[in-house]
Amino acid sequence: MKSTGAAYVLWALCIFGLCGIHRFYAGKVLTGIIWLFTFGLQGFGQLIDLVLIPGMITNANLRFAAFDGARQNVNQNVVVNVVGPPGSGRP
């Protein structure tokens, strides 16, 4: 589970010129790259993200939960009993 607090700490790295790191954390790689190379859309994107971070983290956690649930369903073991024709020596 991703944390909103951790996302805000990553958001604050913009002070050191690392804008958009919080977007990578939330699974938004493309916009993270854009934020990184445009200094958070000249700072306006960074300010807007102060309000958007809780929703981004909630969505990231929901995507992870859906992926994890699907993965658990796929990894279930399947047992198949093979019965041969009569006289084949198989039970």
Secondary structure, DSSP 8 states (H G I E B T S, - for coil): ---HHHHHHHHGGGGGT-TTHHHHHTT-HHHHHHHHHTHHHHTHHHHHHHHHHHHHHHHHHHHHHHHHHHHHHHT----------TTSS--
